[in-house]
Amino acid sequence: MRGQTMHGDVSGPIDQPFQNRAVEDVEVASTLLAPLEASVLSIWARLQDFPGFFSRLLILGLTRPLPNTHNIRTFRFNIPWIVKITQRTTSTEAHALRYLRSVGLDIPIPRLILSCVYRGTTYTVMTRVPGTNMMHAIRQGNLTPNVVKTVASEVSIALGELDTLRQSPSDAGKVMMSASGHDLPDPVVFFEDRSGPYPSVIELWAHCGDYSDLAEMTGDVDQETLDIMAADPIRYVHPDMRLYNIMVRDGHLSGIIDWEDSGWFPSSWQVHTLRWPRIGCSGPWLQYWLEYWFSEEAEAAYVASKSFLIKSPV
């Protein structure tokens, strides 16, 4: 029986001290290895940062701040590039420009050169659009109302190109969604926070109408209006087509800039962006868009939205 206890039952009381000692040895080893493991992980994380670190260092060394901006730098040595610095890694200018070039649109936008990420900040290097922005040109007295009308008509052609874009099947129906598939600045909180994507056009409008949920909106808004809003097709929209984002040279459109917050919205969103009077959207520029006819669905949804919106979504 004693032999069976010693050899047949390996978990018997006589072996417990050996087990305890083994557990203690493992705990000691783990304690000793923990600092080493932490150091290795820290070194590895820094090594992962190296490409972004050196890219950032090179970019900052080759550029200088653009006056009157907080996040744009111009390249030295007459290199016709700029870099936009964005403190996030999604919904960036790089994502938008990369997408718009990938679909082959013939519109005047900056060309993406490269982008890199370092510790949560994206550095987007792009070509610098020639010319000057319309707001500056108008203040300098360099643009007549007729020239403004000409440029606006050229912008409308670019908008027509944007209208040809369609969402991928996997994202169909989602709105307030950037080119990277993420959130965008929220007009309800004056763009101080971000929200989205929303699963449907109606749910976005419920949010913008300051309803607590979709059920509250459907209980407050008549069915005809809801049907009009739901029928508004989703299009790729530039949400800030104000004068300072429209570049001109020799009396013509030379480029549309600041695509960082562009994305998928109901088509009437573009109507709101161009018809809401504010700084950068006034005078002959505003008048052109007040008279311009967008698609039938966009115009209908624009009018219908005014029946429940408390404030402009842009």
LOKETOR-934813 format. One record per residue (C-alpha): chain; z, x, y negated. Coordinates in nm, 3 decimals. Layout:
REC chain       z       x       y
REC     A       Z       X       Y
...
end
This chain:
REC chain       z       x       y
REC     A   0.000   0.000   0.000
REC     A   0.082   0.285  -0.233
REC     A  -0.258   0.436  -0.162
REC     A  -0.425   0.106  -0.244
REC     A  -0.235   0.090  -0.570
REC     A  -0.339   0.439  -0.673
REC     A  -0.700   0.437  -0.556
REC     A  -0.806   0.079  -0.495
REC     A  -0.680  -0.071  -0.820
REC     A  -0.802   0.151  -1.105
REC     A  -0.650  -0.077  -1.367
REC     A  -0.297  -0.057  -1.227
REC     A   0.002   0.033  -1.440
REC     A  -0.005   0.396  -1.331
REC     A  -0.341   0.447  -1.516
REC     A  -0.245   0.271  -1.845
REC     A  -0.133   0.590  -2.024
REC     A  -0.474   0.743  -1.962
REC     A  -0.643   0.438  -2.112
REC     A  -0.418   0.443  -2.417
REC     A  -0.488   0.811  -2.470
REC     A  -0.864   0.750  -2.448
REC     A  -0.843   0.474  -2.707
REC     A  -0.640   0.699  -2.936
REC     A  -0.896   0.978  -2.897
REC     A  -1.179   0.741  -2.995
REC     A  -0.984   0.619  -3.299
REC     A  -0.915   0.975  -3.412
REC     A  -1.279   1.070  -3.367
REC     A  -1.391   0.764  -3.564
REC     A  -1.148   0.849  -3.844
REC     A  -1.275   1.206  -3.860
REC     A  -1.641   1.103  -3.847
REC     A  -1.618   0.824  -4.107
REC     A  -1.637   1.056  -4.412
REC     A  -1.921   1.251  -4.252
REC     A  -2.110   0.931  -4.177
REC     A  -2.061   0.809  -4.533
REC     A  -2.188   1.142  -4.667
REC     A  -2.495   1.131  -4.447
REC     A  -2.574   0.775  -4.555
REC     A  -2.527   0.870  -4.920
REC     A  -2.761   1.167  -4.886
REC     A  -3.016   0.952  -4.705
REC     A  -3.003   0.689  -4.980
REC     A  -3.063   0.956  -5.242
REC     A  -3.354   1.097  -5.045
REC     A  -3.503   0.749  -5.038
REC     A  -3.472   0.745  -5.418
REC     A  -3.657   1.074  -5.464
REC     A  -4.014   0.936  -5.494
REC     A  -3.904   0.678  -5.751
REC     A  -3.684   0.930  -5.930
REC     A  -3.960   1.187  -5.974
REC     A  -4.218   0.921  -6.065
REC     A  -3.983   0.786  -6.330
REC     A  -3.913   1.136  -6.459
REC     A  -4.284   1.210  -6.486
REC     A  -4.361   0.879  -6.656
REC     A  -4.084   0.918  -6.914
REC     A  -4.188   1.277  -6.980
REC     A  -4.547   1.178  -7.048
REC     A  -4.468   0.879  -7.270
REC     A  -4.292   0.781  -7.590
REC     A  -4.155   0.443  -7.705
REC     A  -4.400   0.200  -7.860
REC     A  -4.264   0.100  -8.203
REC     A  -4.108  -0.246  -8.231
REC     A  -4.077  -0.289  -7.854
REC     A  -3.785  -0.233  -7.619
REC     A  -3.960  -0.194  -7.286
REC     A  -4.306  -0.051  -7.350
REC     A  -4.401   0.315  -7.384
REC     A  -4.735   0.475  -7.468
REC     A  -4.875   0.787  -7.305
REC     A  -4.906   1.113  -7.492
REC     A  -5.216   1.337  -7.507
REC     A  -5.440   1.041  -7.597
REC     A  -5.417   0.900  -7.245
REC     A  -5.517   0.531  -7.293
REC     A  -5.235   0.394  -7.080
REC     A  -4.902   0.224  -7.139
REC     A  -4.600   0.169  -6.916
REC     A  -4.397  -0.151  -6.908
REC     A  -4.038  -0.117  -6.787
REC     A  -3.893  -0.424  -6.616
REC     A  -3.538  -0.441  -6.482
REC     A  -3.627  -0.618  -6.159
REC     A  -3.846  -0.556  -5.856
REC     A  -4.009  -0.899  -5.818
REC     A  -4.221  -1.112  -6.052
REC     A  -4.339  -0.808  -6.246
REC     A  -4.651  -0.724  -6.444
REC     A  -4.762  -0.506  -6.154
REC     A  -4.757  -0.799  -5.912
REC     A  -4.958  -1.019  -6.150
REC     A  -5.222  -0.758  -6.236
REC     A  -5.261  -0.654  -5.874
REC     A  -5.314  -1.015  -5.769
REC     A  -5.560  -1.098  -6.048
REC     A  -5.770  -0.791  -5.969
REC     A  -5.762  -0.864  -5.597
REC     A  -5.929  -1.202  -5.647
REC     A  -6.209  -1.049  -5.853
REC     A  -6.175  -1.252  -6.172
REC     A  -6.398  -1.144  -6.459
REC     A  -6.141  -1.172  -6.737
REC     A  -6.031  -0.905  -6.988
REC     A  -5.688  -0.794  -6.870
REC     A  -5.519  -0.453  -6.836
REC     A  -5.609  -0.256  -6.526
REC     A  -5.315  -0.158  -6.308
REC     A  -5.297   0.220  -6.261
REC     A  -4.978   0.246  -6.057
REC     A  -4.626   0.114  -6.032
REC     A  -4.302   0.257  -5.899
REC     A  -3.948   0.134  -5.851
REC     A  -3.630   0.328  -5.919
REC     A  -3.288   0.172  -5.870
REC     A  -3.393  -0.186  -5.934
REC     A  -3.628  -0.113  -6.224
REC     A  -4.007  -0.137  -6.201
REC     A  -4.232   0.095  -6.401
REC     A  -4.582  -0.050  -6.438
REC     A  -4.851   0.185  -6.565
REC     A  -5.164   0.008  -6.690
REC     A  -5.460   0.064  -6.918
REC     A  -5.409  -0.005  -7.285
REC     A  -5.629  -0.290  -7.407
REC     A  -5.834  -0.182  -7.711
REC     A  -5.803  -0.361  -8.043
REC     A  -5.511  -0.529  -8.215
REC     A  -5.319  -0.848  -8.146
REC     A  -5.431  -1.158  -8.332
REC     A  -5.101  -1.216  -8.507
REC     A  -5.117  -0.874  -8.671
REC     A  -5.485  -0.914  -8.755
REC     A  -5.426  -1.252  -8.920
REC     A  -5.135  -1.118  -9.123
REC     A  -5.358  -0.835  -9.242
REC     A  -5.621  -1.087  -9.347
REC     A  -5.875  -0.952  -9.101
REC     A  -5.950  -1.277  -8.918
REC     A  -6.114  -1.578  -9.077
REC     A  -6.063  -1.927  -8.931
REC     A  -6.414  -1.909  -8.785
REC     A  -6.335  -1.582  -8.607
REC     A  -6.012  -1.734  -8.471
REC     A  -6.220  -2.023  -8.336
REC     A  -6.463  -1.778  -8.174
REC     A  -6.183  -1.587  -8.004
REC     A  -6.019  -1.911  -7.889
REC     A  -6.346  -2.022  -7.729
REC     A  -6.362  -1.689  -7.544
REC     A  -6.005  -1.739  -7.425
REC     A  -6.104  -2.084  -7.297
REC     A  -6.366  -1.915  -7.078
REC     A  -6.093  -1.693  -6.931
REC     A  -5.881  -2.002  -6.868
REC     A  -6.175  -2.154  -6.685
REC     A  -6.177  -1.850  -6.457
REC     A  -5.806  -1.890  -6.389
REC     A  -5.867  -2.254  -6.297
REC     A  -6.080  -2.142  -6.004
REC     A  -5.784  -1.978  -5.829
REC     A  -5.610  -2.156  -5.543
REC     A  -5.280  -2.095  -5.367
REC     A  -5.266  -1.948  -5.019
REC     A  -5.200  -2.207  -4.744
REC     A  -4.854  -2.062  -4.682
REC     A  -4.753  -2.124  -5.046
REC     A  -4.939  -2.449  -5.106
REC     A  -4.742  -2.692  -5.321
REC     A  -4.489  -2.444  -5.460
REC     A  -4.461  -2.418  -5.838
REC     A  -4.294  -2.198  -6.095
REC     A  -4.378  -1.921  -5.853
REC     A  -4.489  -1.573  -5.954
REC     A  -4.767  -1.365  -5.800
REC     A  -4.503  -1.200  -5.580
REC     A  -4.381  -1.542  -5.461
REC     A  -4.054  -1.538  -5.656
REC     A  -3.876  -1.707  -5.947
REC     A  -3.979  -1.718  -6.313
REC     A  -3.800  -1.765  -6.650
REC     A  -3.640  -2.109  -6.672
REC     A  -3.724  -2.310  -6.987
REC     A  -3.427  -2.542  -6.934
REC     A  -3.187  -2.257  -7.019
REC     A  -3.415  -2.113  -7.290
REC     A  -3.555  -1.849  -7.052
REC     A  -3.221  -1.671  -7.029
REC     A  -3.215  -1.720  -6.652
REC     A  -3.473  -1.759  -6.378
REC     A  -3.543  -2.034  -6.128
REC     A  -3.795  -2.142  -5.866
REC     A  -4.006  -2.161  -5.675
REC     A  -3.986  -2.541  -5.656
REC     A  -4.127  -2.710  -5.345
REC     A  -4.334  -2.962  -5.541
REC     A  -4.471  -3.044  -5.885
REC     A  -4.244  -3.348  -5.917
REC     A  -3.931  -3.146  -5.839
REC     A  -4.022  -2.897  -6.110
REC     A  -4.065  -3.178  -6.363
REC     A  -3.734  -3.332  -6.254
REC     A  -3.571  -2.999  -6.335
REC     A  -3.750  -2.966  -6.669
REC     A  -3.664  -3.325  -6.756
REC     A  -3.297  -3.233  -6.717
REC     A  -3.243  -3.475  -6.429
REC     A  -2.967  -3.392  -6.185
REC     A  -3.204  -3.431  -5.892
REC     A  -3.534  -3.585  -5.786
REC     A  -3.369  -3.917  -5.701
REC     A  -3.243  -3.957  -6.058
REC     A  -3.590  -3.892  -6.196
REC     A  -3.764  -4.135  -5.962
REC     A  -3.509  -4.398  -6.058
REC     A  -3.570  -4.342  -6.429
REC     A  -3.946  -4.281  -6.455
REC     A  -4.201  -4.552  -6.376
REC     A  -4.419  -4.511  -6.069
REC     A  -4.744  -4.480  -6.265
REC     A  -4.610  -4.179  -6.454
REC     A  -4.482  -4.023  -6.133
REC     A  -4.824  -4.067  -5.972
REC     A  -4.997  -3.902  -6.268
REC     A  -4.759  -3.605  -6.258
REC     A  -4.796  -3.568  -5.881
REC     A  -5.177  -3.573  -5.910
REC     A  -5.175  -3.277  -6.151
REC     A  -5.327  -2.985  -5.955
REC     A  -5.148  -2.652  -5.926
REC     A  -5.318  -2.367  -6.110
REC     A  -5.245  -2.007  -6.204
REC     A  -5.109  -2.016  -6.560
REC     A  -5.035  -1.763  -6.833
REC     A  -4.723  -1.920  -6.989
REC     A  -4.735  -1.739  -7.324
REC     A  -5.081  -1.753  -7.480
REC     A  -4.952  -1.696  -7.830
REC     A  -5.135  -1.485  -8.087
REC     A  -4.944  -1.165  -8.014
REC     A  -5.070  -1.166  -7.654
REC     A  -5.435  -1.208  -7.752
REC     A  -5.610  -0.880  -7.836
REC     A  -5.919  -0.872  -8.058
REC     A  -6.172  -0.612  -8.163
REC     A  -6.478  -0.655  -8.386
REC     A  -6.418  -1.027  -8.412
REC     A  -6.408  -1.095  -8.039
REC     A  -6.159  -1.119  -7.756
REC     A  -6.083  -0.775  -7.611
REC     A  -5.799  -0.868  -7.379
REC     A  -5.514  -1.097  -7.278
REC     A  -5.186  -0.916  -7.219
REC     A  -4.830  -0.978  -7.096
REC     A  -4.893  -1.133  -6.753
REC     A  -4.540  -1.062  -6.630
REC     A  -4.430  -1.426  -6.625
REC     A  -4.760  -1.574  -6.511
REC     A  -4.773  -1.774  -6.192
REC     A  -4.838  -2.105  -6.021
REC     A  -4.763  -2.416  -6.227
REC     A  -4.902  -2.768  -6.264
REC     A  -5.219  -2.737  -6.472
REC     A  -5.068  -2.935  -6.762
REC     A  -4.825  -2.647  -6.813
REC     A  -5.110  -2.449  -6.970
REC     A  -5.172  -2.739  -7.209
REC     A  -4.808  -2.731  -7.318
REC     A  -4.824  -2.355  -7.377
REC     A  -5.116  -2.388  -7.617
REC     A  -5.021  -2.707  -7.800
REC     A  -4.654  -2.646  -7.878
REC     A  -4.623  -2.544  -8.247
REC     A  -4.409  -2.233  -8.285
REC     A  -4.429  -1.872  -8.401
REC     A  -4.755  -1.734  -8.269
REC     A  -4.904  -2.078  -8.210
REC     A  -5.000  -2.226  -8.545
REC     A  -5.283  -2.259  -8.795
REC     A  -5.645  -2.247  -8.675
REC     A  -5.533  -2.122  -8.333
REC     A  -5.314  -2.428  -8.270
REC     A  -5.574  -2.660  -8.419
REC     A  -5.838  -2.535  -8.176
REC     A  -5.624  -2.620  -7.874
REC     A  -5.519  -2.957  -8.014
REC     A  -5.888  -3.048  -8.021
REC     A  -5.984  -2.871  -7.698
REC     A  -6.021  -3.089  -7.388
REC     A  -5.861  -2.957  -7.071
REC     A  -5.924  -3.115  -6.730
REC     A  -5.875  -3.490  -6.696
REC     A  -5.573  -3.441  -6.468
REC     A  -5.412  -3.187  -6.701
REC     A  -5.459  -3.406  -7.008
REC     A  -5.321  -3.712  -6.832
REC     A  -5.015  -3.525  -6.703
REC     A  -4.958  -3.367  -7.046
REC     A  -4.944  -3.711  -7.210
REC     A  -4.734  -3.860  -6.930
REC     A  -4.482  -3.575  -6.938
REC     A  -4.393  -3.657  -7.298
REC     A  -4.245  -3.987  -7.182
REC     A  -3.953  -3.817  -7.006
REC     A  -3.925  -3.458  -7.131
REC     A  -3.639  -3.396  -7.371
REC     A  -3.792  -3.070  -7.497
REC     A  -4.104  -2.865  -7.441
REC     A  -4.114  -2.671  -7.112
REC     A  -4.246  -2.368  -7.298
end
